[in-house]
Amino acid sequence: MLDFSFIRRHPAQVREALAQRHSEVNIDELMSRDAQRRELIGEVEGLQAKRNETSRRIGELKRSGADTNEITSGLRTTGDRIKALEGELKGIQAAILDDMLRLPNLPHDSVPIGEDDAANRTERTWGQPTALDFEPRDHVDLGESLGILDFARAAKISGARFSAQFGAGAKLERALAAYMLDVHTSNGYLEVLTPLLVTPQAMQGSGQLPKFADDAFFVGSDELYLIPTSEVPLVNLHSNEILAAADLPVKYCAHTSCFRREAGSYGRDTRGLIRMHQFNKVELVWITDSESSCAALEALTADAERILQGLELPYRVITLSTGDMGFAAAKTYDLEVWLPSQDRYREISSCSNCTDFQARRADIRYRSKGDGKTQLAHTLNGSGVAVGRALVALLENHQQADGTVRVPEVLHPYFGGIERIEPIERPGG
């Protein structure tokens, strides 16, 4: 959530920045509501002071034996007016809060301005796009021919956008997650096993609600949401807390299943593992002080890159433009991995600095070293990385002409020393 006092002081600056983010909230209307709110507060406070003075006067009159009927009637009228104004004030405050919850974060000055992904800026590349001396097969054809992926049987159970993985397919998913967690924990992250169901307050605190309500799976009988990413529980672990400066930065990693309805994505990436309702991901979350968050974003992104380098997967790092960034982010680096079957790079990780946007919603603060004053923390998150998409990239980039797939050396210890994925036999073919 943005700082309302900042919006009051710099409405033109905020209006321009939000136009770059395609915000649905009209700042002029928000400021008008704020003016109405302050006017109502002043009127209510004036009437409350009048009521208090009248009550004091009634007490004096009663002690002197004077008639108080007329002044008491006026007191009731004042009370009714206060009640009506408080109801009006409550409605305006609710509308302001709804607007504030729908405002995206303001972009950092270093973010390229643009309408969409066409304005994204490439920062660097690692490795060369894989060149195969045969026609590359996509991960679906590879996985099904090896017997390790089965989308048709998954659809019988759960419908579209689900997968079933067998043998080396299931083992590869597990190996990738274990490898990622081992790398990250060796680099100072504390592994956390988080809940998969969270409260609406946790979803709101991380910026998922109300903006992305249509994309979330909601268990109505229990009023809990299935997490769209473990960023949600990881960020909210310290909601309504004040952290000591000595505790910063907090660096968490978690491997979880994630659940998204993919509302509005019909027709996009319907084939294979790219866009699923249920998928696994290793997430990285930092909580740090305001002075360190820009440097922290560089470090977090490097941690995610380290995974792709170990897996020998060519990738590039791009800075997202103002029109392509996520809702809570002030700046985002996307890691895009090369997919031979598509002859292009595809996103496998987004690493974002959310500044104090999430911390203000979730009330995460820290006590500064110097004066001991409390201030809002800065939060960062990034996929370190999406396990399913890493599996896709691994199958495609390390495929062999005979239909087998080479296992990268870093995964050998997690794969029982097996260096190549070969076709398996399973019930029903």
Phi, psi and omega per residue, in radians:
M1 nan 2.522 3.129
L2 -1.399 2.833 3.091
D3 -1.408 2.016 -3.055
F4 -1.119 -0.637 -3.130
S5 -1.125 -0.571 3.090
F6 -1.171 -0.699 3.114
I7 -1.087 -0.744 3.124
R8 -1.053 -0.729 -3.055
R9 -1.351 -0.521 -3.031
H10 -2.303 0.977 -3.077
P11 -1.057 -0.665 -3.120
A12 -1.155 -0.745 3.124
Q13 -1.100 -0.758 -3.140
V14 -1.169 -0.718 -3.137
R15 -1.038 -0.777 3.140
E16 -1.149 -0.756 -3.122
A17 -1.135 -0.698 -3.121
L18 -1.261 -0.485 3.049
A19 -1.112 -0.614 3.088
Q20 -1.215 -0.398 3.141
R21 -1.671 0.043 -3.119
H22 1.020 0.745 -3.121
S23 -1.172 2.475 3.121
E24 -1.511 -0.123 -3.086
V25 -1.633 2.313 3.107
N26 -1.544 1.990 -3.089
I27 -1.129 -0.628 3.131
D28 -1.100 -0.717 3.092
E29 -1.164 -0.669 3.116
L30 -1.097 -0.752 3.123
M31 -1.154 -0.612 3.094
S32 -1.141 -0.736 3.089
R33 -1.113 -0.674 3.126
D34 -1.109 -0.700 3.101
A35 -1.106 -0.712 3.092
Q36 -1.109 -0.719 -3.139
R37 -1.063 -0.822 -3.106
R38 -1.163 -0.621 3.088
E39 -1.136 -0.761 3.128
L40 -1.144 -0.718 3.117
I41 -1.045 -0.748 3.117
G42 -1.110 -0.711 3.137
E43 -1.167 -0.747 3.130
V44 -1.103 -0.779 -3.132
E45 -1.123 -0.650 3.086
G46 -1.120 -0.759 3.119
L47 -1.184 -0.624 3.100
Q48 -1.136 -0.697 3.084
A49 -1.121 -0.718 3.103
K50 -1.101 -0.721 3.135
R51 -1.115 -0.727 3.122
N52 -1.099 -0.735 3.123
E53 -1.150 -0.685 3.121
T54 -1.146 -0.724 3.116
S55 -1.074 -0.703 3.094
R56 -1.106 -0.705 -3.137
R57 -1.143 -0.689 3.124
I58 -1.059 -0.731 3.121
G59 -1.044 -0.726 3.130
E60 -1.149 -0.732 -3.131
L61 -1.125 -0.717 3.140
K62 -1.116 -0.687 3.131
R63 -1.153 -0.468 3.122
S64 -1.603 -0.038 3.111
G65 1.444 0.208 -3.120
A66 -1.387 2.796 3.117
D67 -1.294 2.297 -3.104
T68 -2.044 0.147 -3.047
N69 -1.053 -0.809 -3.070
E70 -1.167 -0.774 -3.118
I71 -1.221 -0.548 3.090
T72 -1.179 -0.661 3.090
S73 -1.087 -0.719 3.105
G74 -1.129 -0.594 3.105
L75 -1.123 -0.689 3.116
R76 -1.138 -0.688 3.118
T77 -1.086 -0.749 3.102
T78 -1.089 -0.739 3.120
G79 -1.083 -0.708 3.114
D80 -1.125 -0.682 3.126
R81 -1.151 -0.722 3.095
I82 -1.055 -0.767 -3.133
K83 -1.076 -0.736 -3.141
A84 -1.147 -0.744 3.138
L85 -1.159 -0.665 3.114
E86 -1.122 -0.634 3.063
G87 -1.128 -0.742 3.096
E88 -1.126 -0.729 3.129
L89 -1.101 -0.703 3.129
K90 -1.064 -0.729 3.130
G91 -1.133 -0.726 3.128
I92 -1.170 -0.709 3.126
Q93 -1.117 -0.657 3.106
A94 -1.142 -0.690 3.122
A95 -1.160 -0.696 3.107
I96 -1.122 -0.772 3.123
L97 -1.071 -0.734 3.120
D98 -1.072 -0.744 3.087
D99 -1.089 -0.782 -3.103
M100 -1.087 -0.664 3.139
L101 -1.241 -0.316 -3.137
R102 -1.720 -0.060 3.103
L103 -1.391 2.240 3.078
P104 -1.308 2.932 3.086
N105 -1.188 2.695 3.091
L106 -1.421 2.435 -3.096
P107 -1.261 2.552 3.037
H108 -1.193 2.678 -3.087
D109 -1.047 -0.439 -3.079
S110 -1.478 -0.046 -3.102
V111 -1.407 2.297 3.115
P112 -1.156 2.430 -3.141
I113 -1.527 2.277 3.135
G114 -3.053 2.866 -3.075
E115 -1.320 -0.591 -3.013
D116 -2.752 -2.780 -3.051
D117 -1.198 -0.226 3.103
A118 -1.127 -0.380 -3.130
A119 -1.663 0.034 3.111
N120 -1.096 2.625 -3.065
R121 -2.013 2.169 3.089
T122 -1.332 2.212 -3.119
E123 -1.682 -0.707 -3.118
R124 -2.939 2.833 3.045
T125 -2.226 2.742 3.083
W126 -2.307 2.219 -3.119
G127 1.325 2.964 3.102
Q128 -1.831 2.485 3.064
P129 -0.874 2.309 -3.073
T130 -1.042 2.193 3.105
A131 -1.906 2.009 -3.140
L132 -1.797 2.519 3.133
D133 -1.605 0.409 3.041
F134 -2.557 2.938 -3.129
E135 -1.208 2.051 -3.103
P136 -1.177 2.491 3.058
R137 -1.772 2.605 3.105
D138 -1.409 2.947 -3.015
H139 -1.136 -0.458 3.119
V140 -1.192 -0.881 3.119
D141 -1.065 -0.763 3.128
L142 -1.075 -0.891 -3.079
G143 -1.094 -0.696 -3.128
E144 -1.272 -0.645 3.122
S145 -1.208 -0.539 3.079
L146 -1.394 -0.241 -3.122
G147 1.432 0.224 -3.043
I148 -1.778 -0.214 3.079
L149 -2.180 2.433 3.130
D150 -2.541 1.816 -3.131
F151 -1.532 -0.532 -3.110
A152 -1.157 -0.766 3.137
R153 -1.213 -0.605 3.076
A154 -1.115 -0.665 3.141
A155 -1.138 -0.565 3.081
K156 -1.068 -0.585 -3.067
I157 -1.499 -0.782 -2.930
S158 -2.228 -0.151 -3.083
G159 1.675 -2.902 -3.068
A160 -1.244 2.794 3.087
R161 1.151 0.639 2.981
F162 -2.338 2.750 3.133
S163 -2.346 2.745 2.956
A164 -2.130 2.325 -3.094
Q165 -2.127 2.373 -3.026
F166 -2.119 2.629 2.997
G167 0.915 -2.123 -3.119
A168 -1.090 -0.432 3.098
G169 -1.161 -0.784 3.093
A170 -1.229 -0.698 -3.121
K171 -1.166 -0.647 3.134
L172 -1.127 -0.718 3.083
E173 -1.045 -0.797 -3.137
R174 -1.155 -0.708 -3.126
A175 -1.140 -0.736 3.131
L176 -1.064 -0.799 -3.135
A177 -1.108 -0.759 -3.132
A178 -1.118 -0.735 3.112
Y179 -1.058 -0.822 -3.132
M180 -1.054 -0.806 -3.128
L181 -1.108 -0.695 3.133
D182 -1.130 -0.716 3.113
V183 -1.120 -0.811 -3.069
H184 -1.210 -0.722 3.138
T185 -1.184 -0.499 3.074
S186 -1.278 -0.243 3.121
N187 -1.851 0.413 2.974
G188 1.691 0.083 3.087
Y189 -1.512 2.512 3.052
L190 -1.687 2.087 -3.123
E191 -1.275 2.424 -3.132
V192 -2.286 2.370 2.984
L193 -1.744 1.915 -2.995
T194 -1.761 2.815 2.979
P195 -1.142 2.666 3.064
L196 -1.674 -0.213 3.089
L197 -1.998 2.307 -3.088
V198 -2.339 2.833 -3.124
T199 -1.367 2.823 3.022
P200 -1.014 -0.589 3.129
Q201 -1.095 -0.691 3.111
A202 -1.171 -0.691 3.098
M203 -1.120 -0.700 3.117
Q204 -1.200 -0.686 -3.116
G205 -1.075 -0.580 -3.129
S206 -1.600 -0.053 3.093
G207 1.658 0.146 3.138
Q208 -1.350 -0.584 3.126
L209 -1.989 2.537 0.026
P210 -1.514 -0.096 -2.983
K211 -0.962 -0.777 -2.986
F212 -1.954 0.531 -3.126
A213 -1.035 -0.668 -3.095
D214 -1.220 -0.297 -3.094
D215 -1.684 -0.035 -3.047
A216 -1.803 2.587 3.010
F217 -1.564 2.152 -3.042
F218 -2.030 2.244 3.067
V219 -1.654 1.617 -2.978
G220 -1.072 -0.651 -3.084
S221 -1.115 -0.439 -3.134
D222 -1.988 -0.051 -3.115
E223 0.929 0.883 3.105
L224 -2.288 2.614 3.115
Y225 -1.906 2.462 2.924
L226 -1.275 2.352 -3.018
I227 -1.185 2.370 3.024
P228 -1.432 -0.290 3.110
T229 -2.926 2.627 3.127
S230 -1.287 -0.069 2.952
E231 -0.929 -0.639 -3.083
V232 -1.087 -1.000 3.116
P233 -1.193 -0.604 -3.102
L234 -1.120 -0.788 3.117
V235 -1.097 -0.729 -3.035
N236 -1.422 -0.042 3.059
L237 -0.993 -0.514 -3.098
H238 -2.004 0.430 3.074
S239 -1.116 2.528 3.133
N240 0.999 0.642 3.120
E241 -2.235 2.735 2.992
I242 -2.022 2.010 -3.108
L243 -1.565 2.618 3.042
A244 -1.350 2.552 3.127
A245 -0.996 -0.582 -3.122
A246 -1.164 -0.360 -3.140
D247 -1.406 -0.225 -3.047
L248 -1.616 2.535 -0.020
P249 -1.425 2.537 2.946
V250 -1.462 2.250 -3.110
K251 -2.260 1.932 -3.111
Y252 -2.005 2.601 2.939
C253 -2.335 2.616 -3.128
A254 -2.629 2.504 3.019
H255 -1.925 2.062 -3.130
T256 -2.468 2.838 2.832
S257 -1.348 2.590 3.131
C258 -2.257 2.666 -3.002
F259 -2.356 2.182 3.108
R260 -2.460 2.414 3.131
R261 -1.306 -0.333 -3.091
E262 0.990 0.750 3.100
A263 -1.047 2.337 3.113
G264 1.459 0.027 -3.102
S265 -1.866 0.308 -3.111
Y266 -1.044 2.308 -3.132
G267 1.568 -0.159 -3.128
R268 -1.771 2.187 3.072
D269 0.886 0.794 3.140
T270 -1.314 -0.276 -3.124
R271 -1.675 2.153 2.988
G272 1.522 -2.718 -2.930
L273 -1.669 0.036 -3.007
I274 -1.153 -0.758 -3.050
R275 -2.307 1.666 -3.031
M276 -1.988 2.776 3.014
H277 -1.302 -0.536 3.111
Q278 -2.276 2.239 -3.141
F279 -2.660 2.865 -3.126
N280 -1.890 2.574 -3.078
K281 -2.663 2.505 2.943
V282 -1.738 2.128 -3.061
E283 -1.924 2.523 3.061
L284 -2.028 2.309 3.103
V285 -2.327 2.325 3.029
W286 -2.016 2.504 2.894
I287 -2.155 2.107 -3.028
T288 -2.482 -3.123 3.125
D289 -1.472 2.900 -3.031
S290 -1.145 -0.521 -3.092
E291 -1.319 -0.377 -2.982
S292 -1.810 -0.085 -2.937
S293 -1.201 -0.563 3.130
C294 -1.148 -0.779 3.086
A295 -1.151 -0.609 3.135
A296 -1.106 -0.636 3.121
L297 -1.091 -0.696 3.108
E298 -1.120 -0.719 -3.123
A299 -1.194 -0.750 3.136
L300 -1.089 -0.754 3.134
T301 -1.094 -0.714 3.104
A302 -1.087 -0.628 3.106
D303 -1.118 -0.710 3.097
A304 -1.195 -0.678 3.108
E305 -1.072 -0.634 -3.112
R306 -0.995 -0.609 3.129
I307 -1.140 -0.820 -3.118
L308 -1.150 -0.635 3.097
Q309 -1.121 -0.752 3.118
G310 -1.092 -0.597 -3.131
L311 -1.482 0.024 3.101
E312 1.029 0.800 -3.111
L313 -1.957 2.069 3.110
P314 -1.095 2.436 -3.120
Y315 -2.674 2.966 3.004
R316 -2.344 2.761 3.103
V317 -1.995 2.206 3.119
I318 -2.180 2.608 3.004
T319 -1.656 2.170 -3.116
L320 -1.285 2.529 3.109
S321 -1.355 2.975 -3.137
T322 -1.035 -0.544 -3.116
G323 -1.510 -0.074 -3.073
D324 -2.054 -0.110 -3.086
M325 -1.285 2.738 3.045
G326 -1.239 2.842 -3.002
F327 -0.990 -0.807 -3.012
A328 -1.548 -0.135 -2.981
A329 -1.496 2.501 2.949
A330 -1.684 -0.461 3.059
K331 -2.734 2.425 -3.106
T332 -2.386 2.315 2.909
Y333 -1.785 2.229 2.980
D334 -1.738 2.355 2.951
L335 -1.696 2.150 -3.133
E336 -2.045 2.172 -3.092
V337 -1.687 2.607 -3.115
W338 -1.362 2.300 3.057
L339 -2.062 1.895 -3.089
P340 -0.994 -0.656 -3.077
S341 -1.156 -0.486 -3.142
Q342 -1.750 -0.152 3.130
D343 0.976 0.691 3.131
R344 -2.838 2.954 3.084
Y345 -1.502 2.494 3.079
R346 -2.282 2.531 -3.086
E347 -1.061 2.359 3.062
I348 -2.242 -0.240 3.114
S349 -2.756 2.459 2.968
S350 -2.095 2.189 -3.123
C351 -2.035 2.061 -2.966
S352 -2.234 2.499 2.916
N353 -1.725 2.025 -3.124
C354 -1.678 0.120 -3.084
T355 0.787 -2.315 -3.094
D356 -1.697 0.222 -3.040
F357 -1.068 -0.898 3.126
Q358 -1.284 -0.649 -3.104
A359 -1.094 -0.616 3.106
R360 -1.194 -0.675 3.126
R361 -1.207 -0.707 -3.069
A362 -1.667 -0.058 -3.133
D363 0.994 1.098 3.069
I364 -1.899 2.038 -3.069
R365 -2.209 2.931 3.026
Y366 -2.460 2.716 3.131
R367 -1.696 2.077 -3.048
S368 -1.181 2.685 -3.074
K369 -1.197 -0.714 -3.019
G370 -1.207 -1.290 -3.050
D371 -1.647 -0.059 3.108
G372 1.312 0.113 3.135
K373 -1.293 2.652 3.108
T374 -1.577 2.473 3.055
Q375 -2.564 2.861 -3.094
L376 -1.181 2.406 3.061
A377 -1.329 2.942 2.971
H378 -1.934 2.442 -3.137
T379 -2.062 2.568 3.100
L380 -2.367 2.672 3.097
N381 -2.607 2.712 3.076
G382 -2.891 2.573 3.042
S383 -1.313 2.306 -3.068
G384 -2.187 0.727 0.169
V385 -2.345 -3.000 3.062
A386 -1.129 2.065 -2.996
V387 -1.167 -0.793 -3.120
G388 -1.076 -0.710 -3.139
R389 -1.253 -0.544 3.040
A390 -1.131 -0.673 3.092
L391 -1.094 -0.750 3.094
V392 -1.007 -0.881 -3.088
A393 -1.131 -0.664 3.141
L394 -1.132 -0.832 3.137
L395 -1.013 -0.785 -3.027
E396 -1.316 -0.720 -3.076
N397 -1.354 -0.452 -3.086
H398 -1.902 0.291 3.096
Q399 -1.214 2.617 3.135
Q400 -1.956 2.842 -3.094
A401 -1.068 -0.508 -3.114
D402 -1.491 0.113 3.102
G403 1.604 -0.096 3.074
T404 -1.477 3.032 -3.121
V405 -2.301 2.259 3.096
R406 -1.306 2.368 3.090
V407 -1.610 2.150 3.134
P408 -0.997 2.616 -3.046
E409 -1.024 -0.639 -3.089
V410 -1.135 -0.337 -3.134
L411 -1.630 -0.154 -3.103
H412 -0.951 -0.781 3.140
P413 -1.105 -0.453 -3.136
Y414 -1.562 -0.128 -3.040
F415 -2.040 0.351 3.119
G416 1.125 0.469 3.122
G417 1.419 -0.043 -3.138
I418 -1.205 2.294 -3.050
E419 -1.853 -0.110 -3.100
R420 -2.593 2.382 3.069
I421 -1.586 2.120 -3.118
E422 -2.069 2.853 -3.109
P423 -1.010 2.503 3.088
I424 -2.026 2.760 3.024
E425 -1.773 2.376 3.104
R426 -2.510 2.792 -3.088
P427 -0.942 2.320 3.092
G428 1.452 -0.094 3.115
G429 1.371 nan nan
